Amino acid sequence: MNIYKALTIAGSDSGGGAGIQADLKTFQELGAYGMSVITAVTAQNTLGVQGLYAMEAAAVRRQLDSIGEDLTPAALKTGMLFSSEIIEIVAAKIKQYHWQNLIIDPVMVAKGGSSLLQQEAIQALIKHLLPLALVTTPNIPEAELLARMAIRTLSEREEAAKILFQQGSRYVVIKGGHDSGSSQLVDLVYDGERFDYLESRRIDTRHTHGTGCTFSAAITAGIAQGKTVPDAIRMAKAFIQAAIEDQLGFGGGHGPTNHFAYQRRLQSLR
């Protein structure tokens, strides 16, 4: 029996919808053994972030070493990294342990509007982490910050994807959830040579907390299992679409997605 190990380096979400919790749920649902390095602890629920507490740099370093000394991941992802110091530590440890297949979800702002990445950390992300990335999965506001440009049209999204590719990421997925001008949601994928456009039906719902974390975690699980990047992205797209469509529907604000939905759909077809 092959055991596919996947690592998430991210923040903890006490509400369970995003961050470490969403990543580990997604890994489990997709057959990957999940491991974690916690960079920060948040006090949050569907109404927003009530507290944010960064881990000490030594604690992040020690967690990474514990994984590196015993449990080599087949793929790994980053989420909320909080500070430039933590980003530099993560990049150094990825190089030290020769970890491959890095998926970057450049988490910067929570659904409720709270900043989850310090301003100086954005440049550190570009300088130290993007050159190590197999796939980077920003939403439109995140892509604007990384590419330093406004994105209002699909052609501007394509231009931003080229910039992120030039910054080092071998694949770029700029998600279309923030482009609300159409009933169709389009995620743009760029591999340095061609663009691919993954379309899905836009769901009118406030229950979308953790979509970015879950999507990138699904890609990570697929890569850990040996899927090609395009196949892993397509699987992740189907996973998150099911998670949004089959709503859990609880909480007074931005509720979580349904991590059970994808596998339950597959089981119903058997």
KEKEDREN-939375 format. One record per residue (C-alpha): residue in three letters; x, y, z; residue number from 1. Coordinates in pm, 1 decimal. Example, Ala and Ser with C-alpha at 12.3 -4.5 7.8 and 13.67 -1.06 7.14 Angstrom:
REM residues 2
site type:ALA, xx:1230.0, yy:-450.0, zz:780.0, seq:1
site type:SER, xx:1367.0, yy:-106.0, zz:714.0, seq:2
***
This chain:
REM residues 270
site type:MET, xx:0.0, yy:0.0, zz:0.0, seq:1
site type:ASN, xx:141.7, yy:334.6, zz:-105.0, seq:2
site type:ILE, xx:112.1, yy:611.2, zz:152.3, seq:3
site type:TYR, xx:112.4, yy:954.9, zz:-7.7, seq:4
site type:LYS, xx:236.4, yy:1216.4, zz:239.7, seq:5
site type:ALA, xx:140.2, yy:1582.8, zz:203.6, seq:6
site type:LEU, xx:251.9, yy:1874.2, zz:420.7, seq:7
site type:THR, xx:72.2, yy:2200.5, zz:488.7, seq:8
site type:ILE, xx:256.4, yy:2502.8, zz:627.4, seq:9
site type:ALA, xx:-12.0, yy:2747.6, zz:731.6, seq:10
site type:GLY, xx:-215.2, yy:2908.6, zz:1006.6, seq:11
site type:SER, xx:-474.2, yy:2748.5, zz:1229.7, seq:12
site type:ASP, xx:-841.3, yy:2844.0, zz:1188.5, seq:13
site type:SER, xx:-1036.0, yy:2779.6, zz:1507.9, seq:14
site type:GLY, xx:-1358.7, yy:2777.3, zz:1305.5, seq:15
site type:GLY, xx:-1230.5, yy:2485.9, zz:1097.8, seq:16
site type:GLY, xx:-1316.9, yy:2627.9, zz:757.2, seq:17
site type:ALA, xx:-976.9, yy:2739.3, zz:632.5, seq:18
site type:GLY, xx:-606.5, yy:2707.5, zz:706.7, seq:19
site type:ILE, xx:-453.1, yy:2395.6, zz:857.3, seq:20
site type:GLN, xx:-792.6, yy:2246.7, zz:934.9, seq:21
site type:ALA, xx:-923.7, yy:2278.6, zz:579.5, seq:22
site type:ASP, xx:-597.0, yy:2146.4, zz:436.7, seq:23
site type:LEU, xx:-591.9, yy:1834.5, zz:653.0, seq:24
site type:LYS, xx:-958.7, yy:1760.4, zz:579.9, seq:25
site type:THR, xx:-890.2, yy:1790.4, zz:208.8, seq:26
site type:PHE, xx:-580.3, yy:1570.1, zz:223.9, seq:27
site type:GLN, xx:-777.8, yy:1302.9, zz:409.1, seq:28
site type:GLU, xx:-1070.5, yy:1315.1, zz:166.5, seq:29
site type:LEU, xx:-833.6, yy:1272.0, zz:-126.8, seq:30
site type:GLY, xx:-627.9, yy:987.4, zz:18.2, seq:31
site type:ALA, xx:-314.3, yy:1171.2, zz:128.9, seq:32
site type:TYR, xx:-159.0, yy:1144.9, zz:474.3, seq:33
site type:GLY, xx:-158.5, yy:1498.4, zz:609.1, seq:34
site type:MET, xx:116.7, yy:1664.6, zz:811.9, seq:35
site type:SER, xx:131.0, yy:2022.5, zz:935.6, seq:36
site type:VAL, xx:355.1, yy:2308.3, zz:1038.2, seq:37
site type:ILE, xx:159.8, yy:2583.9, zz:1212.8, seq:38
site type:THR, xx:277.2, yy:2939.9, zz:1147.9, seq:39
site type:ALA, xx:9.5, yy:3127.7, zz:1340.9, seq:40
site type:VAL, xx:-304.0, yy:3069.8, zz:1544.4, seq:41
site type:THR, xx:-619.7, yy:3262.6, zz:1468.8, seq:42
site type:ALA, xx:-929.1, yy:3306.8, zz:1679.1, seq:43
site type:GLN, xx:-1198.9, yy:3316.8, zz:1414.1, seq:44
site type:ASN, xx:-1542.9, yy:3201.8, zz:1313.7, seq:45
site type:THR, xx:-1771.5, yy:3267.0, zz:1018.8, seq:46
site type:LEU, xx:-1811.3, yy:3629.8, zz:1131.9, seq:47
site type:GLY, xx:-1442.6, yy:3715.1, zz:1099.3, seq:48
site type:VAL, xx:-1102.0, yy:3703.1, zz:1265.8, seq:49
site type:GLN, xx:-1111.0, yy:3804.3, zz:1631.4, seq:50
site type:GLY, xx:-742.8, yy:3739.9, zz:1704.2, seq:51
site type:LEU, xx:-417.1, yy:3658.0, zz:1524.5, seq:52
site type:TYR, xx:-114.8, yy:3520.3, zz:1708.3, seq:53
site type:ALA, xx:203.0, yy:3440.4, zz:1516.9, seq:54
site type:MET, xx:422.1, yy:3148.9, zz:1618.8, seq:55
site type:GLU, xx:775.8, yy:3226.8, zz:1725.7, seq:56
site type:ALA, xx:1028.2, yy:3175.3, zz:1448.5, seq:57
site type:ALA, xx:1203.6, yy:2903.5, zz:1650.2, seq:58
site type:ALA, xx:878.3, yy:2708.8, zz:1678.4, seq:59
site type:VAL, xx:822.7, yy:2717.6, zz:1302.4, seq:60
site type:ARG, xx:1183.6, yy:2615.0, zz:1238.0, seq:61
site type:ARG, xx:1160.1, yy:2323.8, zz:1480.7, seq:62
site type:GLN, xx:838.1, yy:2195.5, zz:1326.7, seq:63
site type:LEU, xx:995.5, yy:2202.7, zz:980.7, seq:64
site type:ASP, xx:1302.5, yy:2018.9, zz:1106.7, seq:65
site type:SER, xx:1086.0, yy:1753.7, zz:1272.9, seq:66
site type:ILE, xx:921.7, yy:1682.8, zz:938.1, seq:67
site type:GLY, xx:1247.4, yy:1702.1, zz:744.6, seq:68
site type:GLU, xx:1432.3, yy:1463.1, zz:975.7, seq:69
site type:ASP, xx:1175.7, yy:1183.3, zz:950.1, seq:70
site type:LEU, xx:875.0, yy:1237.9, zz:721.4, seq:71
site type:THR, xx:958.3, yy:1354.7, zz:370.0, seq:72
site type:PRO, xx:644.8, yy:1488.4, zz:196.4, seq:73
site type:ALA, xx:571.3, yy:1397.0, zz:-163.6, seq:74
site type:ALA, xx:417.5, yy:1744.0, zz:-202.0, seq:75
site type:LEU, xx:367.7, yy:2043.7, zz:22.5, seq:76
site type:LYS, xx:171.0, yy:2366.5, zz:29.8, seq:77
site type:THR, xx:195.7, yy:2698.5, zz:204.3, seq:78
site type:GLY, xx:-93.3, yy:2909.8, zz:324.0, seq:79
site type:MET, xx:-79.8, yy:3196.1, zz:571.5, seq:80
site type:LEU, xx:287.2, yy:3260.9, zz:651.3, seq:81
site type:PHE, xx:232.8, yy:3595.1, zz:829.0, seq:82
site type:SER, xx:581.1, yy:3749.9, zz:825.2, seq:83
site type:SER, xx:892.7, yy:3785.6, zz:612.9, seq:84
site type:GLU, xx:1094.3, yy:3605.3, zz:880.5, seq:85
site type:ILE, xx:871.8, yy:3299.2, zz:863.4, seq:86
site type:ILE, xx:875.0, yy:3305.1, zz:482.6, seq:87
site type:GLU, xx:1255.2, yy:3308.4, zz:478.4, seq:88
site type:ILE, xx:1270.2, yy:3019.6, zz:725.8, seq:89
site type:VAL, xx:1024.4, yy:2813.7, zz:520.7, seq:90
site type:ALA, xx:1216.9, yy:2878.3, zz:197.6, seq:91
site type:ALA, xx:1548.0, yy:2785.5, zz:360.7, seq:92
site type:LYS, xx:1411.6, yy:2458.4, zz:499.4, seq:93
site type:ILE, xx:1254.7, yy:2361.7, zz:167.1, seq:94
site type:LYS, xx:1599.7, yy:2400.9, zz:10.7, seq:95
site type:GLN, xx:1777.5, yy:2226.7, zz:297.8, seq:96
site type:TYR, xx:1561.0, yy:1916.3, zz:279.3, seq:97
site type:HIS, xx:1526.6, yy:1923.4, zz:-100.5, seq:98
site type:TRP, xx:1148.3, yy:1914.3, zz:-83.3, seq:99
site type:GLN, xx:981.8, yy:1910.8, zz:-421.6, seq:100
site type:ASN, xx:633.4, yy:1996.4, zz:-549.8, seq:101
site type:LEU, xx:558.8, yy:2316.6, zz:-360.4, seq:102
site type:ILE, xx:210.2, yy:2462.8, zz:-401.0, seq:103
site type:ILE, xx:177.5, yy:2825.3, zz:-286.3, seq:104
site type:ASP, xx:-155.9, yy:2967.8, zz:-179.7, seq:105
site type:PRO, xx:-51.1, yy:3329.1, zz:-111.4, seq:106
site type:VAL, xx:-299.9, yy:3395.3, zz:168.6, seq:107
site type:MET, xx:-310.2, yy:3768.0, zz:238.2, seq:108
site type:VAL, xx:-661.1, yy:3867.0, zz:348.1, seq:109
site type:ALA, xx:-935.5, yy:3670.3, zz:522.9, seq:110
site type:LYS, xx:-1291.0, yy:3660.5, zz:386.2, seq:111
site type:GLY, xx:-1395.1, yy:3915.3, zz:647.4, seq:112
site type:GLY, xx:-1128.9, yy:4160.3, zz:532.9, seq:113
site type:SER, xx:-864.2, yy:4103.4, zz:802.5, seq:114
site type:SER, xx:-502.5, yy:4121.9, zz:681.3, seq:115
site type:LEU, xx:-322.6, yy:3790.0, zz:729.9, seq:116
site type:LEU, xx:14.4, yy:3882.4, zz:577.3, seq:117
site type:GLN, xx:233.9, yy:4169.7, zz:685.6, seq:118
site type:GLN, xx:311.3, yy:4418.9, zz:408.6, seq:119
site type:GLU, xx:686.6, yy:4358.3, zz:403.2, seq:120
site type:ALA, xx:622.3, yy:3985.0, zz:373.6, seq:121
site type:ILE, xx:481.6, yy:4022.2, zz:21.9, seq:122
site type:GLN, xx:824.5, yy:4109.6, zz:-115.6, seq:123
site type:ALA, xx:978.2, yy:3820.3, zz:78.4, seq:124
site type:LEU, xx:722.5, yy:3585.7, zz:-75.4, seq:125
site type:ILE, xx:816.3, yy:3705.7, zz:-424.3, seq:126
site type:LYS, xx:1191.1, yy:3688.5, zz:-359.2, seq:127
site type:HIS, xx:1230.7, yy:3370.6, zz:-156.5, seq:128
site type:LEU, xx:930.5, yy:3143.5, zz:-212.4, seq:129
site type:LEU, xx:789.4, yy:3194.0, zz:-563.2, seq:130
site type:PRO, xx:1113.1, yy:3072.2, zz:-728.0, seq:131
site type:LEU, xx:1059.4, yy:2737.2, zz:-550.1, seq:132
site type:ALA, xx:695.8, yy:2694.6, zz:-652.7, seq:133
site type:LEU, xx:554.3, yy:2427.6, zz:-878.1, seq:134
site type:VAL, xx:210.1, yy:2593.0, zz:-866.8, seq:135
site type:THR, xx:92.1, yy:2927.9, zz:-729.2, seq:136
site type:THR, xx:-281.6, yy:2984.4, zz:-679.2, seq:137
site type:PRO, xx:-366.0, yy:3350.9, zz:-609.8, seq:138
site type:ASN, xx:-710.7, yy:3501.0, zz:-632.6, seq:139
site type:ILE, xx:-738.5, yy:3826.6, zz:-827.4, seq:140
site type:PRO, xx:-659.2, yy:4066.0, zz:-535.2, seq:141
site type:GLU, xx:-358.1, yy:3852.9, zz:-439.9, seq:142
site type:ALA, xx:-238.7, yy:3842.9, zz:-801.3, seq:143
site type:GLU, xx:-266.4, yy:4223.1, zz:-813.3, seq:144
site type:LEU, xx:-34.4, yy:4255.2, zz:-513.5, seq:145
site type:LEU, xx:217.1, yy:4000.9, zz:-643.3, seq:146
site type:ALA, xx:222.7, yy:4134.5, zz:-999.7, seq:147
site type:ARG, xx:191.5, yy:4498.8, zz:-888.5, seq:148
site type:MET, xx:-85.1, yy:4577.7, zz:-1134.4, seq:149
site type:ALA, xx:-460.7, yy:4624.1, zz:-1146.3, seq:150
site type:ILE, xx:-659.6, yy:4333.0, zz:-1287.3, seq:151
site type:ARG, xx:-1001.1, yy:4408.4, zz:-1433.5, seq:152
site type:THR, xx:-1007.3, yy:4205.2, zz:-1753.2, seq:153
site type:LEU, xx:-913.0, yy:3855.2, zz:-1861.3, seq:154
site type:SER, xx:-624.6, yy:3991.9, zz:-2066.8, seq:155
site type:GLU, xx:-490.0, yy:4167.5, zz:-1756.7, seq:156
site type:ARG, xx:-516.3, yy:3839.5, zz:-1570.4, seq:157
site type:GLU, xx:-311.0, yy:3677.6, zz:-1844.7, seq:158
site type:GLU, xx:-48.4, yy:3949.4, zz:-1812.2, seq:159
site type:ALA, xx:-33.3, yy:3901.7, zz:-1434.0, seq:160
site type:ALA, xx:6.8, yy:3525.7, zz:-1481.4, seq:161
site type:LYS, xx:306.4, yy:3588.3, zz:-1706.3, seq:162
site type:ILE, xx:462.7, yy:3809.0, zz:-1438.1, seq:163
site type:LEU, xx:415.8, yy:3542.8, zz:-1169.3, seq:164
site type:PHE, xx:565.0, yy:3284.0, zz:-1403.7, seq:165
site type:GLN, xx:865.0, yy:3509.7, zz:-1455.3, seq:166
site type:GLN, xx:895.4, yy:3538.0, zz:-1076.3, seq:167
site type:GLY, xx:958.2, yy:3163.2, zz:-1068.8, seq:168
site type:SER, xx:636.3, yy:2964.2, zz:-1036.1, seq:169
site type:ARG, xx:621.3, yy:2691.6, zz:-1301.6, seq:170
site type:TYR, xx:240.5, yy:2696.5, zz:-1313.2, seq:171
site type:VAL, xx:13.9, yy:2987.3, zz:-1220.8, seq:172
site type:VAL, xx:-357.1, yy:2956.1, zz:-1144.9, seq:173
site type:ILE, xx:-534.6, yy:3289.7, zz:-1104.6, seq:174
site type:LYS, xx:-875.1, yy:3208.5, zz:-963.3, seq:175
site type:GLY, xx:-1181.5, yy:3389.2, zz:-1088.6, seq:176
site type:GLY, xx:-1398.6, yy:3403.5, zz:-779.4, seq:177
site type:HIS, xx:-1354.2, yy:3779.6, zz:-737.8, seq:178
site type:ASP, xx:-1452.4, yy:3849.1, zz:-1099.8, seq:179
site type:SER, xx:-1825.2, yy:3886.9, zz:-1037.0, seq:180
site type:GLY, xx:-1927.7, yy:4013.4, zz:-1379.8, seq:181
site type:SER, xx:-2041.9, yy:3677.9, zz:-1517.9, seq:182
site type:SER, xx:-2255.5, yy:3378.1, zz:-1426.5, seq:183
site type:GLN, xx:-1956.7, yy:3162.2, zz:-1520.5, seq:184
site type:LEU, xx:-1646.9, yy:3146.3, zz:-1302.1, seq:185
site type:VAL, xx:-1320.8, yy:3114.8, zz:-1495.3, seq:186
site type:ASP, xx:-992.0, yy:3003.2, zz:-1340.5, seq:187
site type:LEU, xx:-694.7, yy:3088.6, zz:-1559.6, seq:188
site type:VAL, xx:-403.9, yy:2841.2, zz:-1576.8, seq:189
site type:TYR, xx:-66.7, yy:2933.0, zz:-1729.1, seq:190
site type:ASP, xx:233.8, yy:2705.1, zz:-1776.3, seq:191
site type:GLY, xx:469.3, yy:2948.4, zz:-1946.7, seq:192
site type:GLU, xx:355.2, yy:2851.9, zz:-2295.5, seq:193
site type:ARG, xx:-21.8, yy:2836.5, zz:-2307.7, seq:194
site type:PHE, xx:-330.3, yy:2947.9, zz:-2118.9, seq:195
site type:ASP, xx:-607.8, yy:2715.7, zz:-2011.5, seq:196
site type:TYR, xx:-945.8, yy:2840.4, zz:-1892.1, seq:197
site type:LEU, xx:-1136.4, yy:2622.9, zz:-1645.0, seq:198
site type:GLU, xx:-1501.0, yy:2724.0, zz:-1632.0, seq:199
site type:SER, xx:-1762.5, yy:2640.7, zz:-1370.8, seq:200
site type:ARG, xx:-2102.2, yy:2766.9, zz:-1267.6, seq:201
site type:ARG, xx:-2088.8, yy:3055.8, zz:-1022.1, seq:202
site type:ILE, xx:-2280.9, yy:2978.4, zz:-703.4, seq:203
site type:ASP, xx:-2458.4, yy:3265.2, zz:-528.7, seq:204
site type:THR, xx:-2365.0, yy:3190.8, zz:-168.6, seq:205
site type:ARG, xx:-2188.4, yy:3343.7, zz:130.2, seq:206
site type:HIS, xx:-2059.7, yy:2999.2, zz:235.5, seq:207
site type:THR, xx:-1718.7, yy:3019.3, zz:69.1, seq:208
site type:HIS, xx:-1480.8, yy:3046.5, zz:363.7, seq:209
site type:GLY, xx:-1165.7, yy:2844.8, zz:297.3, seq:210
site type:THR, xx:-1213.3, yy:2797.1, zz:-76.5, seq:211
site type:GLY, xx:-856.5, yy:2902.8, zz:-158.3, seq:212
site type:CYS, xx:-702.9, yy:2681.7, zz:109.9, seq:213
site type:THR, xx:-913.2, yy:2385.4, zz:4.2, seq:214
site type:PHE, xx:-842.5, yy:2428.8, zz:-367.2, seq:215
site type:SER, xx:-465.8, yy:2446.6, zz:-319.1, seq:216
site type:ALA, xx:-473.1, yy:2155.3, zz:-73.7, seq:217
site type:ALA, xx:-656.7, yy:1944.0, zz:-331.3, seq:218
site type:ILE, xx:-387.6, yy:2023.8, zz:-588.4, seq:219
site type:THR, xx:-122.8, yy:1925.9, zz:-331.9, seq:220
site type:ALA, xx:-292.9, yy:1593.2, zz:-259.1, seq:221
site type:GLY, xx:-314.5, yy:1517.5, zz:-629.8, seq:222
site type:ILE, xx:51.7, yy:1598.8, zz:-690.4, seq:223
site type:ALA, xx:151.4, yy:1387.2, zz:-387.7, seq:224
site type:GLN, xx:-24.8, yy:1092.7, zz:-549.4, seq:225
site type:GLY, xx:168.3, yy:1138.0, zz:-872.5, seq:226
site type:LYS, xx:-89.4, yy:1317.7, zz:-1085.5, seq:227
site type:THR, xx:30.4, yy:1560.8, zz:-1348.6, seq:228
site type:VAL, xx:-16.6, yy:1926.7, zz:-1263.1, seq:229
site type:PRO, xx:-301.6, yy:1976.7, zz:-1513.7, seq:230
site type:ASP, xx:-481.7, yy:1666.5, zz:-1383.1, seq:231
site type:ALA, xx:-432.9, yy:1773.3, zz:-1020.8, seq:232
site type:ILE, xx:-571.0, yy:2119.9, zz:-1098.9, seq:233
site type:ARG, xx:-876.3, yy:1974.8, zz:-1273.6, seq:234
site type:MET, xx:-943.0, yy:1741.1, zz:-980.6, seq:235
site type:ALA, xx:-907.4, yy:2032.4, zz:-737.5, seq:236
site type:LYS, xx:-1151.6, yy:2234.3, zz:-946.5, seq:237
site type:ALA, xx:-1409.9, yy:1955.0, zz:-924.1, seq:238
site type:PHE, xx:-1343.4, yy:1914.8, zz:-551.0, seq:239
site type:ILE, xx:-1399.4, yy:2280.9, zz:-466.4, seq:240
site type:GLN, xx:-1700.1, yy:2310.8, zz:-696.9, seq:241
site type:ALA, xx:-1870.3, yy:2025.3, zz:-511.3, seq:242
site type:ALA, xx:-1769.9, yy:2175.8, zz:-177.1, seq:243
site type:ILE, xx:-1936.6, yy:2506.4, zz:-266.7, seq:244
site type:GLU, xx:-2246.5, yy:2362.6, zz:-433.8, seq:245
site type:ASP, xx:-2335.1, yy:2119.6, zz:-151.3, seq:246
site type:GLN, xx:-2349.9, yy:2382.1, zz:120.4, seq:247
site type:LEU, xx:-2320.1, yy:2307.4, zz:489.8, seq:248
site type:GLY, xx:-2507.6, yy:2631.1, zz:551.4, seq:249
site type:PHE, xx:-2413.5, yy:2715.4, zz:907.9, seq:250
site type:GLY, xx:-2269.2, yy:3022.7, zz:1076.2, seq:251
site type:GLY, xx:-2385.2, yy:3381.9, zz:1072.9, seq:252
site type:GLY, xx:-2123.1, yy:3505.5, zz:826.3, seq:253
site type:HIS, xx:-1898.5, yy:3347.6, zz:562.1, seq:254
site type:GLY, xx:-1963.6, yy:2980.2, zz:629.7, seq:255
site type:PRO, xx:-1721.6, yy:2697.8, zz:541.6, seq:256
site type:THR, xx:-1732.5, yy:2482.5, zz:231.5, seq:257
site type:ASN, xx:-1833.5, yy:2115.9, zz:243.3, seq:258
site type:HIS, xx:-1522.1, yy:1899.1, zz:239.8, seq:259
site type:PHE, xx:-1733.6, yy:1581.3, zz:236.1, seq:260
site type:ALA, xx:-1913.4, yy:1665.6, zz:-87.8, seq:261
site type:TYR, xx:-1667.3, yy:1544.4, zz:-353.5, seq:262
site type:GLN, xx:-1626.7, yy:1191.2, zz:-220.9, seq:263
site type:ARG, xx:-1997.0, yy:1157.5, zz:-148.8, seq:264
site type:ARG, xx:-2069.2, yy:1247.3, zz:-509.7, seq:265
site type:LEU, xx:-1822.8, yy:987.9, zz:-631.6, seq:266
site type:GLN, xx:-1973.5, yy:723.2, zz:-403.5, seq:267
site type:SER, xx:-2321.5, yy:798.4, zz:-533.8, seq:268
site type:LEU, xx:-2204.4, yy:717.5, zz:-887.8, seq:269
site type:ARG, xx:-2070.4, yy:374.3, zz:-795.4, seq:270
***
